[in-house]
């Protein structure tokens, strides 16, 4: 690679066959489907690092026909143009086509013989362009918005099309590996959840033994740890020898978080990364939240609240009309080693430390299971504004079926390697993302050039 500056730029509107947004179908959200023939892409599907399938809805052909002028095609660049997610940008993924966009998302379709779509997408998510778009979006009215005229006026650096494609391939190969790690981590957690549900919710091995069958998926030594009969209990039939208990009896230490200050002030000089409710979903997948803030707290608070391996962070405030409060994340040594400051949780969360004889991963997956079956709605308080979770009431009243310690230990030995591999992937993803983020502005500005810009056999020569 050699250093140089790109000699020319092009006005985006001059090299695109389409720049435009869609609309909400007649009938609004009432016509949305969970499955259908045509997807409707909304702002919650568009992120800088990927196209998200979360919240993707579908519409009937009659509604799709009303939006034929905003048909999404393979390779199209999607840009959020209104609201808090303005300026987020990605490319559509082919497996959701056919699709349309609503009024909050713009389709940008460049002439691919002049401007490579993937290269354009990377240019639009570069720090310089993100700052520019956010500044422009905030310049008018009370709602963040990018207009068609603004988008058309963007000046895009224009190296030779072969170099554009080479730049896109370099950055894309890093993103491809990041996405593979993300998918593998989802699989690893799904495997751990499946083991937990089979053993401790469905009681699969116990049921098999009561029917005189060999339990599936476990060896003979593990099978011996499960009883071959059930007994009646307050929760219905449970495996013989297992006990009902409340969560508060299993907790060694619990304390609310600390929000501290944004900058050092007085005795508040100890820096720490702070987990908020919004940071929990990526952390569950061993991905560091890009917006997890650094806050400053005092020494005493740090000593009490610094998170340790196997601690559980429990969200006690937040949620929404359609989202429960009570998301959780299990802190690992791998996560803590990736941070250059201690980790705490915000005052909207609780630090929960489980007694040493109980594997924290067992309690963690139990809490995740309860969340997945909507068990936490009943513990929410408040009907307006921010919802709160009645944590003490939950801990005292919600019963847990606790297996013997030998079986808990077996579960821990089975699940820990999955979580460790997830952390390894998370570290690799963080490294790859750092490389990509360092390369992106240099490649797109021309500070670093791809020598020759030839692509053969998936590589650059």
C-alpha positions, 0 to 999 in steps of 0.5 A, a space after each residue: 500500500 502507498 500513501 496518496 490523496 484521491 484527486 477527485 470527488 463526485 456529487 452523489 446525486 450525479 451517480 445515482 439512479 435512485 435516492 428516495 424514501 418510502 411511506 407507511 402502507 395504508 392502515 399503518 401498523 395494523 397491516 404489518 405481518 410477522 411473515 409474508 411475501 414482501 418485507 417492509 424495512 424500517 429504521 430499526 432494521 438499519 445499523 451502521 454495522 449490519 442490517 438487523 432482522 430484529 423487528 422486521 415486518 412484512 406486508 401483503 402484495 396489495 400494500 407492496 404494490 402501493 409502494 412499488 416506487 420504493 422497491 429495494 434491490 440487491 446492493 441498495 444502500 439504506 440510510 435512516 433519514 429521520 429521528 434518533 437513528 438518523 444517519 445510520 446506514 447499511 446495505 440490504 441483505 438479499 435474503 429478505 427481498 422482495 422489500 420496500 422501505 417506509 418514510 424513515 429510510 432512504 434508498 440510495 442506488 448508485 451506478 455500480 459501474 462508477 460508484 461501488 455500493 459497498 464502497 459508498 456504504 463504508 464512506 457513509 459510515 465513516 466518522 467524518 460523514 457520520 459527523 457531517 450527516 448528524 450536523 446537517 440533520 440537526 440544523 433544521 426544525 425540531 426533528 432530526 432529518 436528512 432531506 433528499 437534497 442533502 443526500 444528493 449534495 454529498 461529495 464522495 471521493 472517487 478513486 478508480 472503480 477497481 480501487 473502490 471495490 478493493 477498499 470495500 473488499 478489505 473492509 468487508 472481509 473484516 466485517 464478514 469475520 465479525 458477523 461470523 463471530 456474532 452468529 457463532 456466539 448466538 449459537 453458543 448461547 442458544 446451546 447453553 439455553 437449550 441444555 438449561 431448558 432440557 435439564 431444569 425446565 422440561 426435566 427431559 432426563 428425568 422424564 426419560 428415566 421414568 419411562 425406562 428410556 436412556 436420556 438423550 444427549 448426556 453420558 451415563 455418568 451425567 444421567 446418574 445424577 438425575 432421579 427417575 421419579 417426580 414428587 408433587 410440590 407448590 410448582 407442580 411435579 418436580 424431580 425427586 430430591 430437588 428443592 424449592 427455594 427463593 432467590 434471596 436465599 441464594 444471594 451472597 451480596 446485592 447492591 444498587 449501581 452508581 451513575 457517578 459523574 461524567 467528568 472527575 469532580 471532588 472525590 469522584 475521580 475513579 473511572 469505570 465503564 458503566 453498564 446501563 440497560 441499553 448495554 445489556 443486549 450486546 454484552 449478553 452476546 460478548 460484544 462490548 457496547 459501543 456507547 457504554 459510558 465511562 463514569 467517575 465515582 469515589 473510591 468507597 463506591 468502587 470498592 463495593 461496586 466493581 463487578 467481579 467474574 460471575 457477578 450478575 447485572 440485573 436491570 431494575 428500571 427501564 423497559 417500555 410498554 412492549 419490553 419487560 424490565 429485568 434484562 440480565 448479563 453474566 460478567 465474565 473474566 474475559 469481559 473484564 480483561 478487555 476493559 482498561 477500567 473497572 466495570 460497574 453498573 448504573 443506578 438503574 441496575 443491581 449488582 447480584 453476587 451469588 453464593 459460591 456453592 451455586 454456579 452463577 451461570 445456573 441462576 443467570 440462565 434461569 433469569 434469562 428463561 423467566 424473561 423469555 416467558 414474560 414472567 417479569 411483567 408481574 413484578 413491574 411497578 409504575 404505570 407512567 414514565 420509567 417502569 421499576 422492577 420490584 426486585 426484593 419482592 421477586 427475590 422473596 416470592 418467586 420460587 426456584 427448583 434447585 437441583 443437587 449440587 452435583 448436578 449443578 456442578 455438571 451443568 457448570 462444567 458443560 456450559 462454561 466452555 461455551 461461554 469461554 468460547 463466546 468470550 474468545 470470539 468477543 475478543 477477536 471481534 473487538 480486535 477486528 473492529 479496531 483494525 477496521 475502524 482504524 483502516 476505514 478513514 485512512 482508506 476512504 480519505 486516500 491516506 492509504 491507497 491499495 496498490 494496483 487495486 486488482 482483485 483476484 481469487 478473493 484477494 488483493 494483489 
